Amino acid sequence: MTIKRINRGKGHSYLDTETGQPVPGVTTLIDGGMPKKALINWAGDATAEYAVDNWDELGGLSLSERLKRMKGGSTRSATPRRTRAPRSTSSPSG
């Protein structure tokens, strides 16, 4: 299986180049699924780190504005982003 990423404006999708069938991405697969404990913990940690690192700046804002800044405040990713879909040599069933 060879997977190709197709950029579509602000979004993207994946395509199996051998079959022409769409391939779901990671966020599609986990959307609506069980929350992943590690991601929930990472989000809380990232928010707390941002608050501590930007304490003086946040102190002059209203509470609602502080929350807005902290929610989207950290630009660090949990892991480096891939620029290409990984290649798989086996089928999902093994």
C-alpha positions as CSV (number, residue, x, y, z in Angstrom):
1,M,0.0,0.0,0.0
2,T,1.3,3.4,-0.9
3,I,-0.5,6.4,0.6
4,K,-0.4,9.9,-0.8
5,R,-1.3,13.1,1.1
6,I,-3.5,15.4,-0.9
7,N,-3.6,19.1,0.2
8,R,-7.1,20.7,-0.1
9,G,-7.0,24.3,0.8
10,K,-6.6,24.4,4.6
11,G,-7.2,20.7,5.0
12,H,-5.9,17.5,3.5
13,S,-6.8,13.9,2.8
14,Y,-5.0,10.6,2.1
15,L,-5.4,8.3,-0.9
16,D,-4.2,4.8,-1.5
17,T,-2.5,5.2,-4.8
18,E,-2.8,1.5,-5.7
19,T,-6.5,1.3,-5.3
20,G,-7.6,4.9,-5.6
21,Q,-9.5,4.5,-2.3
22,P,-9.5,7.2,0.4
23,V,-7.6,6.4,3.6
24,P,-8.7,7.9,6.9
25,G,-6.2,10.0,8.8
26,V,-5.3,9.7,12.5
27,T,-7.6,12.5,13.6
28,T,-10.5,11.0,11.7
29,L,-9.9,7.6,13.3
30,I,-9.8,9.0,16.8
31,D,-12.6,11.6,16.4
32,G,-15.5,10.6,18.5
33,G,-13.6,7.7,20.0
34,M,-12.4,7.1,23.5
35,P,-10.4,10.1,24.9
36,K,-6.7,9.3,25.0
37,K,-5.4,9.8,28.6
38,A,-2.0,10.9,27.4
39,L,-3.4,13.6,25.1
40,I,-5.7,14.8,27.9
41,N,-2.8,15.0,30.3
42,W,-0.6,16.7,27.7
43,A,-3.2,19.4,27.0
44,G,-3.5,20.1,30.7
45,D,0.2,20.3,31.1
46,A,0.7,22.5,28.1
47,T,-2.0,24.9,29.4
48,A,-0.5,25.1,32.8
49,E,3.0,25.6,31.4
50,Y,1.7,28.5,29.2
51,A,0.0,30.1,32.2
52,V,3.2,30.0,34.3
53,D,5.5,31.1,31.5
54,N,3.2,34.1,30.6
55,W,2.0,35.0,34.2
56,D,2.8,38.7,33.9
57,E,1.1,39.1,30.5
58,L,-2.0,37.1,31.6
59,G,-2.3,39.0,34.9
60,G,-3.5,42.1,33.1
61,L,-6.3,40.4,31.2
62,S,-9.9,39.6,32.2
63,L,-10.5,36.0,33.2
64,S,-12.3,35.2,29.9
65,E,-9.4,36.7,27.9
66,R,-6.9,34.7,29.9
67,L,-8.8,31.4,29.1
68,K,-8.8,32.3,25.4
69,R,-5.1,32.9,25.4
70,M,-4.3,29.8,27.4
71,K,-6.5,27.5,25.4
72,G,-4.6,28.3,22.2
73,G,-1.5,29.7,23.8
74,S,1.0,26.9,23.4
75,T,2.3,26.4,19.9
76,R,4.4,23.4,20.7
77,S,3.2,20.0,19.4
78,A,3.2,16.9,21.4
79,T,5.3,15.2,18.7
80,P,6.9,16.5,15.6
81,R,4.4,16.7,12.7
82,R,4.8,14.4,9.8
83,T,5.0,15.9,6.4
84,R,4.1,12.6,4.6
85,A,1.9,9.7,5.5
86,P,3.8,6.7,6.8
87,R,4.2,3.8,4.4
88,S,2.7,0.5,5.4
89,T,3.9,-2.9,4.1
90,S,1.2,-4.9,5.8
91,S,-2.6,-4.9,5.7
92,P,-4.5,-3.7,8.8
93,S,-5.6,-7.2,9.6
94,G,-2.1,-8.4,9.8
